[in-house]
Protein backbone atom coordinates (compact mmCIF):
# COMPACT_ATOMS: atom_id res chain seq x y z
CA UNK A 1 0.00 0.00 0.00
CA UNK A 2 1.28 3.43 -0.87
CA UNK A 3 2.58 5.30 2.21
CA UNK A 4 0.75 8.36 0.93
CA UNK A 5 -2.63 6.67 1.11
CA UNK A 6 -4.47 4.33 3.45
CA UNK A 7 -6.63 3.19 0.57
CA UNK A 8 -5.73 -0.19 -0.89
CA UNK A 9 -6.41 -0.07 -4.64
CA UNK A 10 -5.64 -2.02 -7.79
CA UNK A 11 -2.38 -0.04 -7.97
CA UNK A 12 -1.26 -1.98 -4.87
CA UNK A 13 -1.46 -5.35 -6.63
CA UNK A 14 2.16 -6.50 -6.97
CA UNK A 15 3.62 -7.98 -10.13
CA UNK A 16 2.00 -11.34 -10.88
CA UNK A 17 4.32 -12.47 -13.67
CA UNK A 18 4.83 -16.22 -13.72
CA UNK A 19 1.77 -16.89 -11.58
CA UNK A 20 -1.39 -18.72 -12.62
CA UNK A 21 -4.87 -17.86 -11.34
CA UNK A 22 -8.23 -19.54 -11.82
CA UNK A 23 -11.21 -17.21 -11.33
CA UNK A 24 -14.69 -18.71 -11.33
CA UNK A 25 -17.56 -16.66 -12.71
CA UNK A 26 -15.14 -14.35 -14.52
CA UNK A 27 -17.28 -13.46 -17.54
CA UNK A 28 -18.77 -10.37 -15.88
CA UNK A 29 -19.01 -8.34 -12.70
CA UNK A 30 -16.60 -8.93 -9.85
CA UNK A 31 -14.97 -11.93 -11.48
CA UNK A 32 -14.19 -10.05 -14.67
CA UNK A 33 -12.67 -7.15 -12.74
CA UNK A 34 -10.59 -9.53 -10.63
CA UNK A 35 -9.36 -11.44 -13.67
CA UNK A 36 -8.62 -8.23 -15.57
CA UNK A 37 -6.44 -6.78 -12.81
CA UNK A 38 -4.50 -10.02 -12.34
CA UNK A 39 -3.92 -10.35 -16.09
CA UNK A 40 -2.81 -6.73 -16.33
CA UNK A 41 -0.25 -7.43 -13.60
CA UNK A 42 1.17 -10.34 -15.60
CA UNK A 43 -0.64 -13.43 -14.33
CA UNK A 44 -1.88 -16.19 -16.58
CA UNK A 45 -5.60 -16.15 -15.85
CA UNK A 46 -8.09 -18.93 -16.51
CA UNK A 47 -11.68 -17.70 -16.75
CA UNK A 48 -13.77 -20.59 -15.43
CA UNK A 49 -17.32 -19.86 -16.55
CA UNK A 50 -20.61 -21.61 -17.29
CA UNK A 51 -21.18 -19.75 -20.58
CA UNK A 52 -18.19 -20.10 -22.90
CA UNK A 53 -19.46 -17.47 -25.34
CA UNK A 54 -19.56 -14.85 -22.58
CA UNK A 55 -16.22 -16.09 -21.30
CA UNK A 56 -14.59 -15.61 -24.71
CA UNK A 57 -16.01 -12.08 -24.92
CA UNK A 58 -14.62 -11.36 -21.46
CA UNK A 59 -11.23 -12.71 -22.49
CA UNK A 60 -11.26 -10.46 -25.56
CA UNK A 61 -12.05 -7.45 -23.34
CA UNK A 62 -9.14 -8.27 -21.07
CA UNK A 63 -6.76 -8.68 -24.01
CA UNK A 64 -7.97 -5.41 -25.53
CA UNK A 65 -7.26 -3.58 -22.27
CA UNK A 66 -3.96 -5.38 -21.66
CA UNK A 67 -2.30 -6.36 -24.94
CA UNK A 68 -0.23 -9.47 -24.49
CA UNK A 69 -2.25 -10.66 -21.50
CA UNK A 70 -2.31 -14.43 -21.04
CA UNK A 71 -5.96 -15.40 -20.72
CA UNK A 72 -7.69 -18.73 -21.25
CA UNK A 73 -11.29 -19.84 -20.90
CA UNK A 74 -12.61 -22.99 -19.30
CA UNK A 75 -16.14 -24.35 -19.05
CA UNK A 76 -17.22 -24.66 -15.44
CA UNK A 77 -20.80 -25.24 -14.35
CA UNK A 78 -20.64 -25.37 -10.56
CA UNK A 79 -24.15 -26.82 -10.44
CA UNK A 80 -22.91 -30.03 -12.08
CA UNK A 81 -20.34 -32.10 -10.22
CA UNK A 82 -19.55 -34.00 -13.40
CA UNK A 83 -18.62 -30.73 -15.13
CA UNK A 84 -16.67 -29.62 -12.05
CA UNK A 85 -14.61 -32.80 -12.29
CA UNK A 86 -14.01 -32.23 -16.00
CA UNK A 87 -12.90 -28.66 -15.35
CA UNK A 88 -10.61 -29.77 -12.52
CA UNK A 89 -9.02 -32.35 -14.83
CA UNK A 90 -8.36 -29.65 -17.43
CA UNK A 91 -6.86 -27.35 -14.81
CA UNK A 92 -4.62 -30.13 -13.53
CA UNK A 93 -3.49 -30.96 -17.06
CA UNK A 94 -2.77 -27.33 -17.94
CA UNK A 95 -1.30 -26.23 -14.60
CA UNK A 96 1.51 -28.19 -12.98
CA UNK A 97 1.39 -25.35 -10.45
CA UNK A 98 -1.50 -23.17 -9.39
CA UNK A 99 -0.98 -19.96 -7.45
CA UNK A 100 -4.50 -18.66 -6.99
CA UNK A 101 -7.93 -20.23 -6.94
CA UNK A 102 -10.58 -17.55 -6.59
CA UNK A 103 -14.01 -19.02 -5.83
CA UNK A 104 -16.05 -16.05 -6.99
CA UNK A 105 -19.06 -17.35 -8.95
CA UNK A 106 -22.46 -17.21 -7.28
CA UNK A 107 -26.20 -17.07 -7.74
CA UNK A 108 -28.42 -14.99 -5.48
CA UNK A 109 -32.08 -15.55 -4.66
CA UNK A 110 -33.19 -17.42 -7.80
CA UNK A 111 -36.55 -19.19 -7.94
CA UNK A 112 -36.34 -22.68 -6.47
CA UNK A 113 -34.33 -24.95 -8.73
CA UNK A 114 -32.32 -28.13 -8.37
CA UNK A 115 -28.83 -28.69 -9.70
CA UNK A 116 -27.87 -31.47 -12.09
CA UNK A 117 -27.11 -33.59 -9.01
CA UNK A 118 -30.43 -32.85 -7.32
CA UNK A 119 -29.21 -30.23 -4.82
CA UNK A 120 -30.84 -26.85 -4.20
CA UNK A 121 -29.25 -24.59 -6.81
CA UNK A 122 -27.92 -21.84 -4.53
CA UNK A 123 -26.18 -24.25 -2.14
CA UNK A 124 -24.90 -26.34 -5.06
CA UNK A 125 -23.44 -23.38 -6.94
CA UNK A 126 -22.18 -21.17 -4.14
CA UNK A 127 -20.75 -23.85 -1.87
CA UNK A 128 -20.73 -27.47 -3.06
CA UNK A 129 -19.29 -26.76 -6.51
CA UNK A 130 -16.49 -24.66 -5.07
CA UNK A 131 -15.80 -27.18 -2.32
CA UNK A 132 -15.41 -29.92 -4.93
CA UNK A 133 -13.29 -27.80 -7.27
CA UNK A 134 -10.96 -26.77 -4.46
CA UNK A 135 -10.49 -30.35 -3.33
CA UNK A 136 -9.84 -31.62 -6.83
CA UNK A 137 -7.07 -29.11 -7.58
CA UNK A 138 -5.69 -28.79 -4.07
CA UNK A 139 -2.55 -30.80 -4.78
CA UNK A 140 -1.59 -28.25 -7.45
CA UNK A 141 -2.00 -25.45 -4.90
CA UNK A 142 -0.03 -27.34 -2.25
CA UNK A 143 2.83 -27.78 -4.73
CA UNK A 144 3.04 -24.03 -5.34
CA UNK A 145 4.81 -21.74 -2.86
CA UNK A 146 2.66 -18.78 -1.86
CA UNK A 147 -0.59 -20.24 -3.16
CA UNK A 148 -3.97 -19.06 -1.90
CA UNK A 149 -7.63 -20.05 -2.09
CA UNK A 150 -9.92 -17.03 -1.86
CA UNK A 151 -13.65 -17.64 -1.48
CA UNK A 152 -16.10 -14.79 -1.95
CA UNK A 153 -18.75 -14.53 0.76
CA UNK A 154 -21.21 -11.70 1.47
CA UNK A 155 -22.49 -9.37 4.15
CA UNK A 156 -25.57 -11.55 3.75
CA UNK A 157 -23.80 -14.26 5.75
CA UNK A 158 -24.80 -12.29 8.87
CA UNK A 159 -28.37 -13.54 8.43
CA UNK A 160 -27.23 -17.06 7.64
CA UNK A 161 -27.93 -20.22 9.56
CA UNK A 162 -26.90 -23.73 8.57
CA UNK A 163 -30.01 -25.86 8.14
CA UNK A 164 -28.11 -29.11 8.59
CA UNK A 165 -31.36 -31.07 8.84
CA UNK A 166 -32.62 -29.54 5.58
CA UNK A 167 -29.69 -28.15 3.56
CA UNK A 168 -31.67 -28.45 0.31
CA UNK A 169 -34.75 -26.60 1.65
CA UNK A 170 -36.98 -29.54 0.84
CA UNK A 171 -39.38 -28.50 3.59
CA UNK A 172 -39.96 -25.06 2.11
CA UNK A 173 -37.75 -22.81 0.03
CA UNK A 174 -36.91 -19.30 1.18
CA UNK A 175 -34.63 -17.56 -1.30
CA UNK A 176 -33.14 -15.13 1.23
CA UNK A 177 -32.40 -17.93 3.69
CA UNK A 178 -30.86 -20.12 1.00
CA UNK A 179 -28.51 -17.36 -0.10
CA UNK A 180 -27.54 -16.41 3.46
CA UNK A 181 -26.87 -20.07 4.28
CA UNK A 182 -24.62 -20.45 1.23
CA UNK A 183 -22.60 -17.36 2.13
CA UNK A 184 -22.21 -18.56 5.72
CA UNK A 185 -21.06 -21.88 4.27
CA UNK A 186 -18.38 -20.03 2.28
CA UNK A 187 -16.90 -18.71 5.53
CA UNK A 188 -17.20 -21.97 7.45
CA UNK A 189 -15.41 -23.67 4.56
CA UNK A 190 -12.66 -21.05 4.45
CA UNK A 191 -11.95 -21.14 8.18
CA UNK A 192 -11.97 -24.93 8.27
CA UNK A 193 -9.71 -25.14 5.22
CA UNK A 194 -7.29 -22.67 6.84
CA UNK A 195 -7.23 -24.77 10.02
CA UNK A 196 -6.66 -28.01 8.13
CA UNK A 197 -3.87 -26.49 6.07
CA UNK A 198 -2.15 -25.34 9.24
CA UNK A 199 -2.65 -28.74 10.86
CA UNK A 200 -1.10 -30.41 7.83
CA UNK A 201 1.91 -28.12 8.00
CA UNK A 202 1.07 -26.62 4.60
CA UNK A 203 2.02 -23.07 3.66
CA UNK A 204 -0.93 -22.61 1.29
CA UNK A 205 -3.47 -20.12 2.62
CA UNK A 206 -7.26 -19.91 2.64
CA UNK A 207 -8.90 -16.50 2.89
CA UNK A 208 -12.34 -15.02 2.33
CA UNK A 209 -13.60 -11.71 1.00
CA UNK A 210 -16.84 -9.94 0.33
CA UNK A 211 -17.61 -7.10 -2.08
CA UNK A 212 -20.08 -5.14 0.03
CA UNK A 213 -23.00 -4.14 -2.15
CA UNK A 214 -21.66 -3.97 -5.68
CA UNK A 215 -23.68 -3.15 -8.77
CA UNK A 216 -23.57 -6.41 -10.72
CA UNK A 217 -25.93 -8.79 -12.50
CA UNK A 218 -26.11 -10.84 -9.30
CA UNK A 219 -29.22 -8.83 -8.39
CA UNK A 220 -31.12 -9.89 -11.50
CA UNK A 221 -33.68 -11.91 -9.52
CA UNK A 222 -34.32 -9.14 -6.97
CA UNK A 223 -37.43 -6.94 -7.00
CA UNK A 224 -37.47 -4.07 -9.47
CA UNK A 225 -37.21 -1.47 -6.69
CA UNK A 226 -33.99 -3.01 -5.38
CA UNK A 227 -32.49 -3.05 -8.85
CA UNK A 228 -33.56 0.55 -9.41
CA UNK A 229 -31.79 1.67 -6.24
CA UNK A 230 -28.57 0.15 -7.56
CA UNK A 231 -28.74 2.27 -10.72
CA UNK A 232 -25.52 4.35 -11.00
CA UNK A 233 -27.71 7.35 -11.87
CA UNK A 234 -28.93 7.34 -8.25
CA UNK A 235 -25.42 7.38 -6.80
CA UNK A 236 -25.96 10.70 -4.96
CA UNK A 237 -28.79 9.00 -3.07
CA UNK A 238 -27.30 5.51 -2.63
CA UNK A 239 -23.56 6.24 -2.33
CA UNK A 240 -23.47 4.64 1.13
CA UNK A 241 -25.41 1.59 -0.02
CA UNK A 242 -23.72 0.45 -3.21
CA UNK A 243 -20.56 0.88 -5.23
CA UNK A 244 -19.11 -0.28 -8.53
CA UNK A 245 -17.90 -3.77 -9.37
CA UNK A 246 -14.43 -2.29 -9.74
CA UNK A 247 -14.45 -1.21 -6.10
CA UNK A 248 -16.26 -4.33 -4.97
CA UNK A 249 -13.58 -6.61 -6.42
CA UNK A 250 -10.79 -4.94 -4.45
CA UNK A 251 -11.47 -7.01 -1.32
CA UNK A 252 -11.02 -10.22 -3.31
CA UNK A 253 -7.84 -8.90 -4.88
CA UNK A 254 -6.41 -7.84 -1.53
CA UNK A 255 -7.10 -11.26 -0.03
CA UNK A 256 -5.46 -12.84 -3.08
CA UNK A 257 -2.26 -10.83 -3.34
CA UNK A 258 -1.57 -8.56 -0.36
CA UNK A 259 1.76 -9.79 1.09
CA UNK A 260 0.58 -8.89 4.60
CA UNK A 261 -2.60 -11.01 4.40
CA UNK A 262 -2.71 -14.18 6.49
CA UNK A 263 -4.57 -17.45 6.20
CA UNK A 264 -8.01 -17.40 7.78
CA UNK A 265 -8.49 -13.66 7.32
CA UNK A 266 -11.60 -12.02 5.86
CA UNK A 267 -11.58 -8.82 3.78
CA UNK A 268 -14.36 -6.44 2.84
CA UNK A 269 -15.16 -2.75 2.29
CA UNK A 270 -14.31 -0.45 5.17
CA UNK A 271 -17.28 1.88 4.79
CA UNK A 272 -20.68 2.09 6.46
CA UNK A 273 -21.90 -1.41 7.41
CA UNK A 274 -19.20 -2.71 5.04
CA UNK A 275 -21.50 -1.89 2.12
CA UNK A 276 -18.98 0.30 0.28
CA UNK A 277 -15.41 1.50 0.49
CA UNK A 278 -11.84 0.35 0.07
CA UNK A 279 -10.90 -3.09 1.41
CA UNK A 280 -9.80 -3.73 4.97
CA UNK A 281 -9.69 -6.76 7.19
CA UNK A 282 -13.18 -7.35 8.61
CA UNK A 283 -14.86 -9.68 11.08
CA UNK A 284 -17.59 -12.23 10.49
CA UNK A 285 -20.28 -13.55 12.80
CA UNK A 286 -19.66 -15.92 15.67
CA UNK A 287 -21.66 -18.55 13.78
CA UNK A 288 -19.10 -18.48 10.98
CA UNK A 289 -16.36 -19.47 13.43
CA UNK A 290 -18.23 -22.28 15.16
CA UNK A 291 -15.88 -25.27 15.06
CA UNK A 292 -18.66 -27.86 15.27
CA UNK A 293 -20.47 -26.30 12.31
CA UNK A 294 -17.24 -26.01 10.33
CA UNK A 295 -16.45 -29.69 10.72
CA UNK A 296 -20.04 -30.82 10.18
CA UNK A 297 -20.31 -28.84 6.95
CA UNK A 298 -16.97 -30.23 5.76
CA UNK A 299 -18.04 -33.80 6.44
CA UNK A 300 -21.42 -33.34 4.77
CA UNK A 301 -19.80 -31.62 1.78
CA UNK A 302 -17.45 -34.57 1.32
CA UNK A 303 -20.40 -36.95 1.42
CA UNK A 304 -22.53 -34.92 -1.01
CA UNK A 305 -19.76 -34.25 -3.55
CA UNK A 306 -17.70 -37.43 -3.24
CA UNK A 307 -14.58 -35.28 -2.95
CA UNK A 308 -12.38 -35.79 0.09
CA UNK A 309 -9.27 -33.77 0.91
CA UNK A 310 -7.27 -32.81 3.98
CA UNK A 311 -9.18 -35.33 6.06
CA UNK A 312 -7.17 -34.89 9.22
CA UNK A 313 -7.56 -36.47 12.65
CA UNK A 314 -6.78 -33.19 14.37
CA UNK A 315 -8.15 -31.21 17.27
CA UNK A 316 -8.36 -27.44 17.49
CA UNK A 317 -5.72 -27.62 20.25
CA UNK A 318 -3.03 -28.73 17.81
CA UNK A 319 -4.39 -27.21 14.61
CA UNK A 320 -1.25 -25.14 14.27
CA UNK A 321 1.32 -27.78 15.17
CA UNK A 322 1.59 -29.45 11.81
CA UNK A 323 0.16 -32.76 13.06
CA UNK A 324 -2.06 -34.77 10.77
CA UNK A 325 -1.75 -36.08 7.26
CA UNK A 326 -2.85 -34.97 3.84
CA UNK A 327 -4.94 -37.29 1.74
CA UNK A 328 -5.14 -36.78 -2.03
CA UNK A 329 -8.56 -35.88 -3.48
CA UNK A 330 -10.53 -38.82 -4.77
N, C-alpha and C positions, 0 to 999 in steps of 0.2 A: 504494500500500500504506500502511496506517495506520502512523504512526511509533511507535505503541504496540505494534505486533505485527509479527513477521517472517513471519507466515502470510498468504499471499495467498488471499483467499476471494472468494466471489461479491459481497461488499460492496465489493470493490475494482474491480468492473466499472464503468467510467465511463458516463455518460449516452450512450445510443445513438440518441437521437431523430434522425429524418431519415435513418437508415442502413437499408440493406436487406441481409439475410443469407439465404443458402440453406444449409440443413443437411440433408445426406443421412442417411437412416436415423434420422429424428427421431421415429418413432412410439413409441419406448420407450427405456429404458436411457440411455446417455450422450447420445445425440442429443436425446432429449426433455428432459433436464436442460439441455443447452446451449441449445436453442431457448427453453426456458422462461425462463432467466435473461436472454437477449438481449431477448426480448419484454417482460419485466418492466422492463427498462431503457429501453424505448421504441423498439426496432428493429422494422421490419417484417420478419417472419420467414416464409420459405417452407419448409414441411416437405416435403422431397422423399423420397417413400417408395414402396416396391413395393406395399404394401397400402393402398388409399385408405380403406377402412373404419377400419382402425387409425389412419391418419393423421388422419381427421376426429375420432375419439375423443380423440387426443392434442391436437388443436387446441382442442377443447372444454375439456379439462383446463387448458390454458394460459390460455384466456379466463376460466375460472372462478377461477383463482388470480390473474389480473391483468386485472380488468375494463377493457375498452377496448383491450386488446392487439390489435395488427394481425398476424393470422396467416392464412396461406393454405396450401393443400395442393396438391401436385403429384405426379402419378404418375411415378415413376422406378424402373425396373428396370435396375440396373447390369449385369445379365447379358445384356442385349439392347441392342446398339448402335443398333438402329432406335429403341427406346424412349428411349435416351439422347439421340439426335438430336431426337426429338419434345420431350422435356423441355427441352433446351437452347433450342429454338425458342420454347417458351412463356416461358422465363425471359427471353430476349432481347426478346420482345414486351412483357412486363410490366415489365421493368426497364431503362430507359435507362441507369441506373447501378447498379452492384453493388458493395457495400462488402466483403462477406465471403462467401467460398465455403468451407464447412467439409465436407471429404470425410471423413465419419465412418462411413458404413455399412460393414458387413463381415460375412463369414461365417467361421466357425472350425471346422476339422476335420470337415466334412461327409463322408458317404460319397461315393465318386467319382461326379461328375456332370459333364456338359458344358453349357455355356451355349447360348443360342439361336444363337450364332454358331459353336459347335463348340469353344470353348475350355474348358479345365479351370475349373470353377465358381469356385474360390477365387481364382485369378489373374484371372479375368474380372471378378469382383465387386469385389475389394479393390483391384486396380490398374487394369486396362484400362478399366473403366467410368468410374472417376474421372479417368483420364488424358484420355479422350475428352471428358467433361463439361467439365473445366477448359479444354481447348483450344477448345471450341465457344462458351464464354462469356467467353473471356479478353479480348476487346476491350471488353466492358462493365466488366471489372475495371480495365483499363488506362485507361479514361476516367474513373475515379473516384479522386480524391485519397485517399490513406490506405488503399487497398484491400489485402486480404490473402487468400491461399489457405492454409488450414490443413488438413493431411492427418494423419489419426490413424493412427499406427503402433502398435507393441507392444514390450514387453520381449522378446517372442518373436523379434524380428528378430535378436537375438544369435546364434541358432542357424541363421539363414538363410544360404543360398547360392543364387546365381542359376544355375539349370540352363539356360544359354542354348542348349544343344544339345537340350534336352527341357523347354521351359517348361511344356508341357501334361501332363507326367508320363505320356506315352504308353508309356513303357517300364517302367511300374510305379508305381502311385500310393501315396504315403505321406502321410497326412493331415497329420501334424506338419510334414513337410518342405514341403508345399504352403503351409501357413499361414505358416511362417517365411519362405519365399521371398517371399510376397506382402507381408509386413510390411517386409522388407528393400527390396523394390521401392518401397514408399511413401516410404522415406527417400531412396533413390537419385533418385526422381522429384523430391522436394522440393528436394534440394540442387542438382540440375541445373536445375530451374526457377528457383531463386534466382540461380544463376550466369547464366542466359540473360537474366533480367530486368535484372540489373546490366549485362550486356554491351550490352543494347539501350537503356540509359539510362533505364529505366523505374523509377518510384518504388514500384510495386506490390511487395508482399513475399510470399514463400513461406516458411512455417514448418511444423514438424511437432510433434506432441504424442503422448503415450501415457498411458493411464489407470492404469498399474500393473495390479493384479489387482482388477477391480471386479466386484461381484456383479450380473451382467446375464444376459439370456437367451442371450448369445453362447456360453455353455458348454453349450447344450442337447444337443450331440452328444458331450459328454465322458462318461467312465465315471461310474456312479452315485456312486462313492466321492468323486470330484473334486467333483461337484455337492453332495454332502452336506457336504464341508468348507467350502463357500462359504455354507452356511446361516447367516443372521444369528444364530441361536440359539447357534452355536458361536463367537461372536465372542471370548469370553475365551480360547479356544484358538488361534484363527486370526487374532488382531488384527494380527499382523505380516505376514500372507499375503494378506489381502483387505480391501477397504473398500467403501463404498457407491458407487453410481453418482453420487450427488451430489458426493462427493469426487473420484471418478475423472474427472468432466467438467471439473474446475477447470483441469487442464493445458491442455485444448483452449481453454477460455475465456481463459486467460492469454495463450496464443499469439495468440489472435484480437484481443484488445483492450488488452493492457498497453502503454501508451505507450512503455515502455522496451525492448520487444522489438524484435529486429532480424531482417531477412531471413536465412534459412538457419539460424536457431536451432531448438533441439529442447527441448521442455518435458515434464516428467514428475514424478511424486511424489518427494519428497525423503527418504522413509523407507528402511528396510532393503531393499536390492537394488532400490530403486525400485518396490517392490510396493504400498506405501501411503504416505500422507502428503500434505502440501500441495505445490503445484507449484513447482518450481524449474527453472532451466535445467540440462539434463543432456547427457551425451555419448552418442554412438552408436558402433558398432563401426567399425574401420578399413575393413572391407568396404563399409560404407554410404557412405564418402567416396571410394571408388575412382573416379577420373575416367573411366577406360576403361569400367568397368561402367555408370556413369551415362549416358554417351553411347550405349553399345550398347543399353541398355534403352530409352532415348528413341527411338532409330532403329527398334528392333523394335516398339515401341508404336505409332509412327506407321504402320508397315507393317501391323500387325494391325488397327488401328482405322480406318485411312483418314483420321485427323485429324492435320493438321500445323500446328504453331504455333511461333513463335519459333525457326525454323530458321535459325540464325546461323552464319556462317563465322568462328567466334571461336576463340581459343586461351585456355587458362587464364591465360596471361601478361597478356592484356589484358581479362580478363573483367570488370574493374571500370572500364574506361575509357570505356564507352559506345559502343564500336565495334560494328558489326553492324547488321542491319536486322530489322524485325519483319514477318513475313508473316501475313496474316489466315488464320484457320482455314479449311479447305476441307471 
